Amino acid sequence: MIILITTISCDSAKDNNLIQKVDCEKLVDGLLAYDNDKLATEFKKITGNLEPEHSANDQIGHQQNLQKIVGELNKCNLVSSELLCYACIETYPPQSELLVSIDSSGQTVKRIVDILTPDDSSLSFVRVHEYYGNGIRLQKTE
């Protein structure tokens, strides 16, 4: 029994050491300005060591890792995030999307963050883009 408790506490400490502290001010600034370079630096602190853990219910192995990212983002004041879709963008490897809401001077601003979701390596930031809450909008063509 003591060995089991020790193992669990070591695993928790291991997870905490894998994720570096995000600079919330840089994160918010990057999201508001669509600054992919600034965001890549901040997301690397979270995603760099999140390796896939395959299971029968999660063949890609990153569903829990994406929840860890959401949890880390939600530690920042003014930020609220949620997993919008898991490996839903059919690229190679697939991408997942996070919906991130930011309180900007009393107004809620929403952004979509694309996360590369490979089944054989750690997660990584791809880009941030605009959120269209009322569905897909196509660009006007002539």
JOZI-V191868 format. One record per residue. N is the residue number from 1. RES is the residue in one letter. D_LAST is the distance of its C-alpha to the last C-alpha in Angstrom with 2 decimals. Layout:
n: {N;N}
res: {RES;RES}
d_last: {D_LAST;D_LAST}
This chain:
n: {1;2;3;4;5;6;7;8;9;10;11;12;13;14;15;16;17;18;19;20;21;22;23;24;25;26;27;28;29;30;31;32;33;34;35;36;37;38;39;40;41;42;43;44;45;46;47;48;49;50;51;52;53;54;55;56;57;58;59;60;61;62;63;64;65;66;67;68;69;70;71;72;73;74;75;76;77;78;79;80;81;82;83;84;85;86;87;88;89;90;91;92;93;94;95;96;97;98;99;100;101;102;103;104;105;106;107;108;109;110;111;112;113;114;115;116;117;118;119;120;121;122;123;124;125;126;127;128;129;130;131;132;133;134;135;136;137;138;139;140;141;142}
res: {M;I;I;L;I;T;T;I;S;C;D;S;A;K;D;N;N;L;I;Q;K;V;D;C;E;K;L;V;D;G;L;L;A;Y;D;N;D;K;L;A;T;E;F;K;K;I;T;G;N;L;E;P;E;H;S;A;N;D;Q;I;G;H;Q;Q;N;L;Q;K;I;V;G;E;L;N;K;C;N;L;V;S;S;E;L;L;C;Y;A;C;I;E;T;Y;P;P;Q;S;E;L;L;V;S;I;D;S;S;G;Q;T;V;K;R;I;V;D;I;L;T;P;D;D;S;S;L;S;F;V;R;V;H;E;Y;Y;G;N;G;I;R;L;Q;K;T;E}
d_last: {70.09;70.21;68.43;65.54;65.15;65.27;62.59;60.26;60.77;60.17;56.86;55.77;56.80;54.96;51.66;52.16;52.82;49.69;47.32;47.40;46.93;43.39;43.04;41.53;40.68;38.66;37.04;35.94;34.82;32.76;31.12;30.29;28.93;27.11;29.65;29.70;32.64;34.81;34.04;34.80;38.22;38.97;37.83;39.88;42.92;42.29;40.82;42.70;45.66;44.27;44.96;44.23;47.03;46.51;47.97;47.87;45.58;43.33;42.83;40.51;43.06;41.09;40.91;43.89;42.64;39.43;41.67;43.64;40.55;39.75;43.39;43.36;40.24;41.81;44.83;42.86;43.21;40.03;38.33;38.00;36.47;36.27;35.27;32.03;32.08;34.28;32.95;29.98;27.28;27.90;27.94;31.09;32.99;31.45;30.47;31.61;30.14;32.12;31.19;32.72;33.32;34.57;36.47;35.21;37.40;37.74;34.07;33.04;30.20;28.99;27.78;27.38;29.43;28.94;32.30;32.91;35.36;37.21;40.22;42.28;41.94;41.38;38.30;36.04;33.33;29.80;27.62;26.93;23.66;22.65;23.94;22.07;25.01;23.36;21.78;18.76;15.55;12.32;9.93;6.80;3.76;0.00}
